[in-house]
Structures are given as C-alpha cells and as structure tokens.
Amino acid sequence: MEKEIILASRSPRRKELLKNTGLRFKVIPSSIDEIAASCLAPEHHAIHLALSKAEEVAKRHGRGIIIAADTIVVFHNKIFGKPRDIAHAEKMLASLSGTTHYVYTAIAVIDAKTGKRIVDIDKTKITTRKIPVSQIKVLALRNHDKAGGYAVQENADILVKKMQGDYYNVVGLPLSKLKKVLALFSVEIKDT
C-alpha cells in the first residue's frame, strides 16, 4: 500500500519542487502563525516553525507522512521572514542589498500514525549585488510574500552575485536533505 504523503505548506514553490521529484502528495496547509520567536537563534527558529507546522497538520489529519518546511533569511543574526507588506519588503531588500547573508530552510517530516519525526536544516550563503532603489521597489512588489522579500528563482541575475550551498534551499525546500530524510520513512524520490 502506497503511503499517503502530505505537504503542509501554502507555498507554490515548495509544491512545484516536490512535484518535480515524482512524488504523489496532497497539500494540507498548516494554520501555524509564522511570527518570529525572538528568543530563539535563527536556526532554532526555523526548526521550531517547521516542526510546529508538521505537528499541527499531523494532529489535525491523523495519518500520512507530513512534510513541512520553514525558510528564513538571516543577516547579522537578524531574521528576515515574510514581510508584513510591500513597504516592509522594500526595507528588507534595502538592508540585504550589497551584503552577504544566509538562507536557512528547516524541514520536518512526521509519520502521523507512529509519531516518528525527523528534522533537518540547510544553510546557503548568498552575496547580493548592490540593488538600485528603483529595482528594490519592483522586487518588493513581486516578492512581498517571500522570506527576505525576494525569490531567487525569479531574480537571481539581478540579485545574486554569489551563492554557496543548495539552490533549492533558497527556493524553500532543500531537496537533497529531504530525499535523505524521506528515505528514513521508506519514501523514495527521484533526483531533480
């Protein structure tokens, strides 16, 4: 019997990435509020949110292998999550312009039936170009619903000067780590 796989995310990027692995799954978004927990270090914040999302969907749905993730941008130990609005996205992008920062994506996988859970995190180093104010406004308008106010898959040529680490981590789902974690649940995905 094939295992039921559930992606606990509203992100169209995560859905697309997971779809490209050939895995059959359904989407049941989590209702967890993604407010930054200022008492946690950035890595622990991302892990906490990913695990909270997976646990909430596992509890509500009661079955299946639940996959959840949380992506944050970190600059000078400050978390840049999803902007509140376009103006907030502009401030984030202005702060990140011409800098080196990090993108963390935590993944949590839970078997709702057995309670087995595995959490992992990936980190990618990004050096950005200096972005003109006019371009910041355009990027903020397009990407005000994404961590840090940008989407590397849409704006890499404008934004990214150098990237060290997993590209898919920056998009929002580190596929190489996810493949290893899912294998521990006897779920196989193809390489992308």
BELJOVEN-V286055 format. One record per helix or strand of 2 or more residues. SS is the DSSP state (2 for helix, 1 for strand). FROM is the first residue (numbers start at 1). TO is the last residue. If there is no record, write none. Layout:
ss:SS from:FROM to:TO
ss:SS from:FROM to:TO
//
This chain:
ss:1 from:5 to:7
ss:2 from:12 to:19
ss:1 from:26 to:27
ss:2 from:42 to:61
ss:1 from:65 to:75
ss:1 from:78 to:80
ss:2 from:86 to:96
ss:1 from:100 to:111
ss:1 from:117 to:128
ss:2 from:133 to:143
ss:2 from:152 to:159
ss:1 from:160 to:164
ss:2 from:167 to:171
ss:2 from:175 to:183
//
